[in-house]
Structures are given as structure tokens and as C-alpha cells.
Amino acid sequence: MKKLLLFMGVFFLFLGGYSQSRVTFSENFDGKTHSFTSIPANAWIVDSTLSVSGKNSCWGFIPNTEGDTVILESPLYDLTSYAYAYLRFTHICKVSENDLVTVEFREDHLSSRWKKLPANTYRGSSVTYRKRQFFNDMSYDAWMYSDFDAEPNNSWWKTENFDVSQEVSYARVQFRFKIAKGSTIGSQFAYGWLIDNFELIASSNEINPPIVELMDPTVEGKVFGTGPYQIVAKTVKQTPIPLLPPVLY
């Protein structure tokens, strides 16, 4: 958690200096209404069992029949005034590698088709996405690939980042999260895919966040005591824009 908060503190401070020329679309599934659509209905549900920072997340179930899909689809976002776009979401993907889990986008015009987000847009650490543009329970050790029946807990959440500027700038665009059932019998009994804290940031300026790496000694796990605790981090910028001093929470 401290690692996540440190990254978020630097990330949002970095963006904050350009607030007049950017816009953020977000969905955390905590409000009374939600902007995303489940296809078919009830294939994805808003659930309070697990969440990142609020009360709820959105939970997608794996179809029973080979070839069937379940989709969580965003509304249309108007990025026609923005040259840069950055996508972030936090998820747990306890889905077998035999079922296909993808993140896709579509521009709003008659000939457009849904496409997987290319590997070169990915700024996360999942080897499965870098190699094959899929997520599954092999993407991270925390998702316990070797234990098919393992049930997630809140320590499993992983945040993904995509620089989608080349794909969706100056356009109206939608995103979707899709699970397609493969041919393996019984894989539909895995836990499924949970999505939380979806964010799409669009800007007239570059918005690649800096790279933040925690240095030893790190503070992890349960900590008993009031501190103070020393946090040492190395930050490297990815654009010509200078870094501002970070504020840690």
C-alpha cells in the first residue's frame, strides 16, 4: 500500500501542474449510478466483497460455453481536443490462461472495430500482456496460478497503465474489458475478473508519469508502531517536463 500511495502522490502531483489543459474521466463503482455497461446484463456485477479504495469493484464472471464472451463497456469519451491520453485501472484477474482476457478500444466512426490495446502502449509489469496482450492468473505471482481454487483478497490488486496517445488522441473513444471462454472444461469456475478505479486522463501536454522505484530499506506488510518510517525512492522523468517535489501521504 505504501508503494501504491507513493506512486500516486508523485503521479498526481506531476499531472496537477497542467490541470487547465487536461481532463480526467473516472469510474470507481461506488456511486448510486455507474457509467459502464455489462454485456450481457448481470455478467458483470458491482460488488462490495473486494475493492481498492472505496466500497465496491466490478466483478466479471467467466462464461460457461466455449466461445461466449462477457463484456464491461465504457461510455464514449470525447478526446477530440487532446493530443495525449493515458489509461489506468486496478484489477484482479483470477482467470485461467485458457480463457482470453483482453482490454480493447474503439473509435467512434462507422468503420471502426474493437481492437486490443497494443503491447507498445503498455506501461505495466505483466509479462503476459507484453508478450501476448492478455491478462490471466499467470500475470502476477500474487494471483496464485498454481492454485485454481484460490480466492482473492485485497492484497491482490494490481494497477495497470497504458499510454494510448497514438491510438485515441483527437477522437471519441470507448474502452471495454472482455472475457472469452476457451475450450478447457471447468475453467469457468475460476473466481473471475475484478475492475476498480478506472481512469482516462487526456491532456494537451505529455502526461507520461515518472518512474518511481522504492529503495532499501522498504516498509512492507503489517507495521506495529507509530514511526516515523523512512521512505527512500528514486524518481526518473520520462518527458522533458521538470519534476515537482513529491508530497507523500
SERO-4910 file (N, C-alpha, C, O; in steps of 0.05 Angstrom, whole numbers):
BEGIN
 pado doro    nc1    nc2    nc3   cac1   cac2   cac3    cc1    cc2    cc3    oc1    oc2    oc3
  Met    A     17    -24      0      0      0      0     17     25      0     11     44    -14
  Lys    A     39     25     16     56     48     16     69     53    -11     72     76    -19
  Lys    A     76     32    -25     87     35    -52     66     48    -70     73     66    -86
  Leu    A     41     39    -69     20     49    -86     15     79    -80     13     95    -98
  Leu    A     14     86    -54      8    114    -47     31    132    -55     27    155    -63
  Leu    A     56    122    -53     79    138    -62     77    144    -91     81    166   -100
  Phe    A     71    123   -107     69    127   -136     46    147   -143     50    165   -159
  Met    A     23    143   -130      1    160   -136      7    189   -128     -1    208   -142
  Gly    A     21    193   -106     28    220    -98     45    234   -118     40    258   -125
  Val    A     65    220   -129     82    232   -149     67    235   -175     69    256   -189
  Phe    A     51    215   -182     36    216   -208     17    240   -209     17    255   -229
  Phe    A      1    243   -188    -19    264   -189     -7    292   -186    -17    311   -197
  Leu    A     15    294   -171     28    320   -169     40    327   -196     40    351   -204
  Phe    A     51    307   -210     62    312   -236     40    322   -255     45    341   -271
  Leu    A     16    311   -254     -5    319   -271    -17    346   -262    -27    361   -279
  Gly    A    -16    352   -237    -30    375   -226    -22    401   -238    -38    420   -240
  Gly    A      4    404   -246     13    429   -257      1    436   -284      6    457   -295
  Tyr    A    -14    417   -296    -25    422   -323    -55    418   -323    -67    410   -343
  Ser    A    -68    425   -300    -96    419   -297   -114    435   -316   -135    426   -324
  Gln    A   -104    459   -325   -121    475   -343   -123    462   -371   -141    469   -386
  Ser    A   -105    445   -378   -105    434   -405   -109    404   -405   -100    390   -424
  Arg    A   -122    393   -385   -127    364   -384   -155    359   -373   -167    376   -360
  Val    A   -164    334   -377   -190    325   -366   -186    296   -357   -171    281   -369
  Thr    A   -201    289   -336   -199    261   -326   -227    250   -325   -246    262   -313
  Phe    A   -231    226   -337   -256    211   -335   -250    187   -316   -230    174   -319
  Ser    A   -268    182   -297   -262    161   -278   -288    146   -271   -310    156   -274
  Glu    A   -284    122   -261   -306    105   -251   -295     86   -229   -277     70   -235
  Asn    A   -305     89   -205   -297     71   -183   -319     53   -173   -315     38   -154
  Phe    A   -342     54   -185   -365     37   -180   -376     40   -151   -390     23   -141
  Asp    A   -371     63   -139   -380     68   -112   -406     85   -111   -419     86    -90
  Gly    A   -413     98   -132   -436    116   -132   -462    100   -136   -462     76   -139
  Lys    A   -484    115   -135   -511    102   -139   -515     94   -167   -530     75   -173
  Thr    A   -502    108   -186   -504    101   -215   -476     96   -225   -456    106   -214
  His    A   -473     81   -247   -447     74   -258   -448     78   -288   -468     74   -301
  Ser    A   -425     87   -298   -424     94   -327   -418     71   -345   -422     73   -369
  Phe    A   -410     48   -334   -403     25   -351   -427      7   -355   -446      7   -338
  Thr    A   -427     -9   -376   -449    -27   -383   -439    -55   -385   -419    -61   -397
  Ser    A   -454    -74   -373   -449   -102   -374   -463   -115   -398   -487   -110   -401
  Ile    A   -448   -130   -414   -460   -145   -437   -451   -174   -435   -427   -180   -437
  Pro    A   -470   -193   -432   -499   -188   -426   -503   -177   -398   -485   -177   -382
  Ala    A   -528   -169   -393   -534   -158   -366   -528   -179   -345   -534   -202   -348
  Asn    A   -518   -170   -322   -511   -186   -299   -487   -205   -303   -481   -221   -285
  Ala    A   -474   -203   -326   -449   -218   -329   -427   -205   -313   -408   -218   -304
  Trp    A   -429   -178   -308   -412   -163   -290   -430   -151   -269   -452   -140   -276
  Ile    A   -422   -152   -244   -438   -141   -223   -421   -122   -205   -397   -127   -202
  Val    A   -433   -102   -194   -420    -85   -175   -422    -99   -148   -443   -105   -139
  Asp    A   -399   -103   -135   -397   -120   -111   -379   -107    -91   -360    -94    -97
  Ser    A   -386   -111    -65   -371    -99    -43   -351   -118    -30   -340   -111     -9
  Thr    A   -348   -142    -41   -330   -162    -28   -301   -152    -27   -288   -154     -7
  Leu    A   -292   -141    -50   -264   -132    -52   -265   -104    -66   -281    -99    -84
  Ser    A   -246    -87    -58   -244    -61    -71   -217    -49    -65   -203    -58    -46
  Val    A   -209    -29    -80   -183    -17    -76   -184      5    -55   -169      3    -35
  Ser    A   -200     25    -59   -200     47    -40   -228     55    -30   -231     68    -10
  Gly    A   -249     47    -45   -276     53    -37   -291     29    -27   -279     12    -13
  Lys    A   -317     28    -33   -334      6    -23   -336    -17    -43   -338    -40    -34
  Asn    A   -335    -11    -69   -342    -31    -89   -321    -34   -111   -303    -18   -114
  Ser    A   -324    -56   -125   -310    -61   -150   -330    -74   -169   -352    -81   -161
  Cys    A   -322    -77   -194   -340    -91   -214   -328   -118   -220   -305   -121   -227
  Trp    A   -345   -139   -217   -336   -167   -218   -348   -181   -242   -372   -182   -245
  Gly    A   -330   -191   -260   -339   -205   -284   -336   -235   -281   -316   -244   -271
  Phe    A   -357   -249   -289   -357   -279   -287   -350   -291   -314   -357   -281   -335
  Ile    A   -336   -314   -313   -327   -327   -338   -351   -343   -350   -365   -357   -335
  Pro    A   -355   -340   -376   -378   -355   -388   -375   -385   -386   -354   -396   -382
  Asn    A   -398   -398   -388   -399   -427   -385   -393   -441   -412   -383   -464   -412
  Thr    A   -398   -428   -434   -397   -441   -460   -374   -431   -477   -369   -407   -478
  Glu    A   -359   -450   -489   -336   -442   -506   -344   -422   -527   -365   -425   -541
  Gly    A   -328   -401   -530   -333   -380   -550   -351   -357   -540   -351   -336   -553
  Asp    A   -365   -361   -518   -381   -339   -507   -364   -318   -494   -342   -323   -485
  Thr    A   -374   -294   -494   -359   -271   -482   -376   -256   -462   -401   -256   -464
  Val    A   -363   -243   -443   -376   -224   -425   -360   -199   -427   -335   -199   -427
  Ile    A   -373   -176   -428   -360   -150   -434   -369   -129   -414   -393   -127   -408
  Leu    A   -350   -113   -405   -355    -90   -389   -347    -66   -406   -323    -62   -412
  Glu    A   -367    -50   -415   -362    -29   -435   -365     -1   -423   -384      5   -409
  Ser    A   -345     16   -430   -346     43   -420   -365     60   -438   -373     52   -459
  Pro    A   -372     84   -428   -386    103   -446   -366    115   -466   -342    108   -465
  Leu    A   -376    131   -484   -358    145   -503   -345    169   -488   -358    184   -474
  Tyr    A   -319    172   -493   -304    195   -482   -295    213   -504   -285    203   -525
  Asp    A   -299    239   -501   -293    258   -522   -265    269   -517   -260    285   -499
  Leu    A   -245    259   -533   -218    268   -531   -210    285   -555   -186    288   -561
  Thr    A   -229    296   -569   -223    310   -594   -206    335   -591   -195    345   -610
  Ser    A   -203    345   -566   -187    369   -562   -159    362   -550   -144    380   -543
  Tyr    A   -153    336   -548   -129    328   -533   -110    311   -549   -118    292   -563
  Ala    A    -84    318   -547    -64    304   -562    -53    279   -548    -41    262   -560
  Tyr    A    -57    278   -521    -45    256   -505    -67    244   -488    -85    257   -478
  Ala    A    -64    218   -484    -84    203   -467    -69    181   -452    -52    168   -463
  Tyr    A    -78    177   -427    -65    157   -410    -87    142   -395   -105    154   -383
  Leu    A    -87    115   -397   -107     98   -385    -95     84   -361    -73     72   -362
  Arg    A   -110     84   -339   -102     70   -315   -127     55   -304   -149     65   -305
  Phe    A   -122     31   -293   -143     17   -278   -129     -3   -259   -106    -11   -264
  Thr    A   -144    -11   -239   -134    -30   -220   -151    -55   -221   -175    -53   -224
  His    A   -138    -79   -220   -154   -103   -225   -142   -127   -210   -119   -127   -201
  Ile    A   -159   -148   -209   -150   -175   -201   -161   -194   -223   -185   -194   -228
  Cys    A   -144   -209   -235   -153   -227   -257   -147   -256   -250   -127   -267   -258
  Lys    A   -165   -268   -235   -163   -296   -228   -178   -312   -249   -200   -323   -244
  Val    A   -166   -313   -273   -178   -327   -297   -156   -344   -308   -133   -336   -310
  Ser    A   -164   -368   -317   -145   -387   -328   -132   -376   -354   -144   -361   -369
  Glu    A   -108   -385   -360    -94   -377   -384   -109   -388   -409   -104   -379   -431
  Asn    A   -126   -408   -405   -141   -420   -427   -165   -403   -436   -177   -408   -457
  Asp    A   -172   -383   -420   -193   -364   -428   -180   -337   -434   -159   -330   -422
  Leu    A   -191   -322   -453   -178   -298   -463   -189   -273   -450   -213   -268   -451
  Val    A   -171   -258   -437   -179   -234   -423   -165   -210   -436   -140   -209   -436
  Thr    A   -180   -192   -447   -168   -170   -463   -179   -143   -455   -201   -141   -444
  Val    A   -163   -122   -460   -172    -94   -457   -172    -83   -486   -152    -84   -500
  Glu    A   -195    -72   -494   -198    -64   -522   -209    -35   -523   -219    -24   -504
  Phe    A   -206    -23   -547   -215      4   -552   -228      6   -580   -223    -10   -597
  Arg    A   -245     26   -583   -258     31   -609   -263     61   -612   -274     73   -594
  Glu    A   -255     72   -635   -261    100   -641   -290    102   -651   -301     82   -662
  Asp    A   -302    125   -649   -330    129   -655   -333    138   -684   -338    161   -690
  His    A   -331    119   -703   -339    124   -731   -349     98   -743   -345     77   -732
  Leu    A   -362    100   -766   -377     78   -777   -360     53   -783   -369     31   -779
  Ser    A   -335     57   -792   -318     34   -799   -301     23   -777   -285      5   -781
  Ser    A   -304     34   -753   -287     26   -731   -293     -2   -720   -316    -11   -721
  Arg    A   -272    -15   -711   -275    -42   -699   -261    -42   -672   -242    -26   -667
  Trp    A   -269    -60   -655   -255    -63   -629   -228    -75   -634   -225    -95   -649
  Lys    A   -208    -64   -621   -180    -74   -623   -168    -76   -595   -175    -61   -577
  Lys    A   -151    -96   -591   -136    -98   -566   -116    -75   -564   -105    -66   -584
  Leu    A   -112    -65   -540    -92    -45   -536    -65    -57   -542    -58    -77   -531
  Pro    A    -49    -45   -560    -24    -57   -569     -4    -60   -546     -5    -45   -526
  Ala    A     14    -79   -549     34    -83   -528     52    -59   -524     61    -54   -502
  Asn    A     56    -43   -545     74    -20   -542     61      3   -527     75     23   -521
  Thr    A     35      1   -521     22     22   -504     25     15   -475     20     32   -458
  Tyr    A     33    -10   -468     32    -19   -441     55     -9   -424     78    -10   -433
  Arg    A     49      2   -401     69     13   -383     69     -2   -356     81      8   -337
  Gly    A     57    -26   -355     56    -41   -331     78    -62   -330     96    -61   -346
  Ser    A     76    -81   -312     97   -101   -308     89   -129   -313    104   -148   -307
  Ser    A     66   -134   -325     57   -161   -331     70   -172   -356     67   -160   -378
  Val    A     85   -193   -354     98   -205   -377     77   -216   -397     82   -216   -421
  Thr    A     55   -227   -386     35   -238   -404     23   -217   -423     17   -223   -446
  Tyr    A     20   -192   -413     10   -172   -431     31   -163   -451     25   -158   -474
  Arg    A     55   -160   -442     76   -151   -460     80   -171   -483     86   -163   -506
  Lys    A     77   -197   -477     82   -217   -498     57   -223   -515     60   -227   -539
  Arg    A     33   -224   -502     10   -235   -516    -14   -217   -516    -35   -223   -528
  Gln    A    -13   -194   -501    -35   -176   -498    -59   -189   -484    -82   -183   -491
  Phe    A    -53   -206   -465    -74   -218   -449    -67   -215   -419    -43   -213   -412
  Phe    A    -87   -215   -402    -84   -219   -374    -95   -246   -366   -114   -255   -378
  Asn    A    -84   -258   -345    -94   -283   -333    -80   -286   -306    -65   -269   -298
  Asp    A    -85   -309   -293    -74   -312   -266    -44   -318   -266    -32   -322   -245
  Met    A    -32   -320   -290     -3   -322   -293     10   -294   -294     35   -292   -294
  Ser    A     -6   -273   -296      6   -246   -300     22   -237   -276     42   -223   -280
  Tyr    A     15   -245   -252     29   -237   -228     30   -261   -208     10   -276   -207
  Asp    A     52   -264   -194     54   -286   -175     32   -285   -154     23   -305   -144
  Ala    A     24   -260   -146      4   -257   -125    -23   -270   -132    -38   -276   -114
  Trp    A    -28   -275   -158    -53   -286   -166    -54   -316   -166    -74   -328   -174
  Met    A    -33   -329   -156    -33   -357   -148    -42   -375   -171    -62   -389   -169
  Tyr    A    -27   -374   -193    -32   -391   -216    -34   -421   -209    -50   -435   -220
  Ser    A    -17   -430   -190    -16   -458   -184    -40   -468   -167    -44   -492   -164
  Asp    A    -57   -449   -157    -80   -457   -141   -105   -446   -155   -113   -423   -151
  Phe    A   -118   -464   -170   -141   -456   -187   -164   -446   -169   -178   -428   -177
  Asp    A   -167   -457   -146   -190   -450   -129   -184   -427   -109   -201   -420    -93
  Ala    A   -161   -415   -111   -154   -394    -93   -173   -370    -96   -180   -363   -118
  Glu    A   -182   -359    -73   -199   -336    -74   -183   -311    -68   -167   -311    -49
  Pro    A   -187   -289    -83   -171   -265    -80   -176   -251    -53   -197   -256    -40
  Asn    A   -157   -235    -45   -161   -216    -23   -151   -189    -32   -140   -187    -54
  Asn    A   -153   -169    -15   -146   -142    -24   -117   -137    -28   -109   -116    -38
  Ser    A   -100   -157    -21    -71   -154    -27    -65   -161    -56    -42   -157    -65
  Trp    A    -84   -171    -71    -80   -180    -98    -82   -158   -119    -75   -162   -142
  Trp    A    -92   -134   -111    -97   -113   -131    -72   -104   -145    -51   -100   -132
  Lys    A    -73   -101   -172    -51    -91   -188    -61    -69   -206    -83    -70   -217
  Thr    A    -45    -48   -208    -52    -25   -224    -38    -26   -251    -13    -30   -252
  Glu    A    -53    -23   -273    -42    -24   -300    -43      4   -312    -60     21   -306
  Asn    A    -23     10   -329    -20     36   -342    -15     32   -372      1     15   -380
  Phe    A    -29     48   -388    -26     48   -417    -24     76   -427    -41     93   -420
  Asp    A     -4     81   -443     -2    107   -457    -16    103   -484     -5     91   -503
  Val    A    -40    112   -487    -57    108   -510    -59    132   -528    -77    135   -544
  Ser    A    -39    150   -526    -40    175   -541    -41    170   -571    -56    183   -585
  Gln    A    -25    151   -582    -25    146   -610    -51    133   -620    -58    135   -644
  Glu    A    -65    119   -602    -88    104   -610   -114    121   -609   -131    118   -626
  Val    A   -117    139   -590   -143    151   -585   -143    182   -583   -164    194   -578
  Ser    A   -120    195   -587   -119    224   -586   -136    236   -609   -139    224   -630
  Tyr    A   -148    260   -603   -165    274   -622   -188    257   -632   -195    259   -656
  Ala    A   -200    241   -615   -221    223   -624   -242    220   -601   -236    226   -578
  Arg    A   -265    210   -608   -284    200   -589   -279    170   -587   -277    156   -607
  Val    A   -278    159   -562   -268    132   -559   -283    118   -536   -291    130   -517
  Gln    A   -285     92   -539   -295     74   -518   -274     53   -511   -256     47   -527
  Phe    A   -276     43   -487   -259     20   -478   -277     -2   -468   -299      2   -460
  Arg    A   -266    -26   -469   -281    -48   -457   -262    -70   -446   -239    -73   -456
  Phe    A   -272    -84   -426   -258   -107   -414   -273   -132   -422   -297   -134   -417
  Lys    A   -259   -151   -435   -273   -174   -446   -261   -201   -436   -237   -204   -436
  Ile    A   -278   -219   -428   -270   -247   -422   -283   -265   -443   -308   -264   -446
  Ala    A   -267   -281   -457   -277   -300   -476   -271   -328   -467   -248   -335   -460
  Lys    A   -291   -345   -465   -288   -373   -455   -273   -390   -475   -280   -391   -499
  Gly    A   -252   -403   -466   -237   -422   -483   -249   -450   -482   -272   -453   -474
  Ser    A   -233   -469   -491   -243   -496   -494   -239   -514   -470   -247   -537   -470
  Thr    A   -225   -504   -449   -219   -521   -426   -243   -524   -408   -255   -504   -399
  Ile    A   -251   -548   -403   -274   -554   -386   -268   -547   -357   -247   -554   -347
  Gly    A   -287   -533   -345   -284   -526   -317   -271   -499   -311   -271   -490   -288
  Ser    A   -259   -487   -332   -245   -462   -326   -264   -439   -317   -255   -419   -306
  Gln    A   -290   -443   -323   -309   -422   -316   -313   -420   -285   -326   -402   -276
  Phe    A   -302   -439   -271   -306   -439   -242   -284   -423   -227   -284   -421   -203
  Ala    A   -265   -412   -242   -245   -394   -230   -260   -369   -221   -283   -364   -229
  Tyr    A   -247   -353   -204   -261   -331   -190   -271   -310   -209   -294   -300   -206
  Gly    A   -255   -303   -229   -264   -283   -249   -246   -258   -249   -223   -259   -239
  Trp    A   -257   -236   -259   -241   -212   -264   -254   -189   -249   -278   -184   -252
  Leu    A   -238   -175   -232   -248   -152   -217   -235   -127   -227   -210   -126   -230
  Ile    A   -250   -105   -232   -240    -80   -242   -248    -58   -222   -270    -58   -211
  Asp    A   -229    -40   -216   -235    -17   -199   -218      7   -208   -198      3   -222
  Asn    A   -226     30   -199   -211     55   -203   -202     59   -232   -178     63   -237
  Phe    A   -221     58   -250   -215     64   -278   -211     94   -282   -226    110   -271
  Glu    A   -190    101   -296   -184    130   -302   -174    133   -330   -156    118   -339
  Leu    A   -184    152   -344   -174    160   -370   -167    190   -368   -184    207   -364
  Ile    A   -141    196   -371   -131    223   -369   -124    233   -396   -108    220   -410
  Ala    A   -135    255   -405   -128    267   -431   -117    295   -427   -125    310   -409
  Ser    A    -97    302   -443    -83    328   -439    -72    339   -465    -68    324   -484
  Ser    A    -68    365   -465    -55    378   -488    -24    375   -485    -10    381   -505
  Asn    A    -15    367   -462     14    363   -457     20    334   -452      2    318   -446
  Glu    A     45    327   -455     53    299   -449     47    292   -420     50    309   -402
  Ile    A     37    268   -415     29    260   -388     41    234   -380     30    221   -361
  Asn    A     62    224   -392     76    201   -382     85    206   -353    101    224   -349
  Pro    A     75    191   -334     84    196   -306    113    188   -302    123    171   -318
  Pro    A    126    198   -282    153    190   -277    155    161   -267    135    150   -257
  Ile    A    178    149   -269    183    122   -259    192    125   -230    211    139   -224
  Val    A    178    111   -212    184    113   -183    193     85   -174    178     66   -177
  Glu    A    217     83   -162    227     58   -152    235     62   -123    251     79   -116
  Leu    A    223     45   -105    230     46    -77    257     33    -72    263     13    -84
  Met    A    273     46    -55    300     36    -49    300     24    -21    283     31     -4
  Asp    A    319      7    -15    321     -5     11    329     17     31    344     35     24
  Pro    A    319     16     56    301     -5     67    272      2     60    264     25     62
  Thr    A    256    -18     52    228    -14     46    211    -22     70    218    -38     86
  Val    A    187     -9     72    168    -16     93    146    -31     80    131    -21     63
  Glu    A    142    -57     89    122    -74     76    108    -90     98    118    -93    120
  Gly    A     84   -100     90     69   -117    108     57   -102    132     54    -78    130
  Lys    A     50   -116    153     39   -104    177     61    -89    192     82   -101    197
  Val    A     55    -65    200     74    -49    216     61    -41    242     40    -29    242
  Phe    A     74    -49    264     63    -42    290     80    -19    302    104    -22    306
  Gly    A     67      3    308     82     26    318     74     51    302     62     49    281
  Thr    A     82     73    313     74     99    301     96    111    284     91    133    272
  Gly    A    119     99    282    140    110    265    156    131    280    156    131    305
  Pro    A    170    149    266    169    154    237    183    132    222    201    119    232
  Tyr    A    176    129    196    188    109    179    201    123    155    188    141    143
  Gln    A    225    116    149    239    129    127    231    115    101    232     90     99
  Ile    A    224    131     81    217    120     54    237    133     35    238    158     32
  Val    A    253    116     21    273    126      2    264    117    -26    258     93    -31
  Ala    A    262    136    -45    253    129    -72    270    143    -92    281    165    -88
  Lys    A    273    130   -115    287    142   -138    266    148   -159    251    130   -167
  Thr    A    266    172   -170    246    180   -189    260    189   -215    278    206   -214
  Val    A    251    178   -237    263    185   -263    241    196   -281    221    181   -286
  Lys    A    244    220   -292    223    230   -310    225    218   -338    247    209   -346
  Gln    A    202    217   -352    201    205   -378    195    226   -400    193    219   -423
  Thr    A    193    251   -392    187    272   -411    206    296   -405    219    295   -384
  Pro    A    207    316   -423    224    339   -417    213    357   -394    227    374   -384
  Ile    A    188    352   -385    176    368   -364    190    363   -338    194    340   -330
  Pro    A    199    384   -323    213    380   -298    194    368   -277    170    373   -276
  Leu    A    206    352   -258    191    341   -236    188    361   -214    206    377   -208
  Leu    A    164    361   -202    160    378   -178    166    361   -153    165    337   -154
  Pro    A    173    374   -130    177    359   -106    153    343    -98    131    354    -97
  Pro    A    156    317    -93    132    300    -87    121    306    -59    136    314    -41
  Val    A     96    301    -55     83    302    -30     73    274    -23     58    262    -38
  Leu    A     82    263      0     76    236      7     54    235     28     53    252     46
  Tyr    A     36    216     25     14    212     44     16    184     56     -1    177     73
***
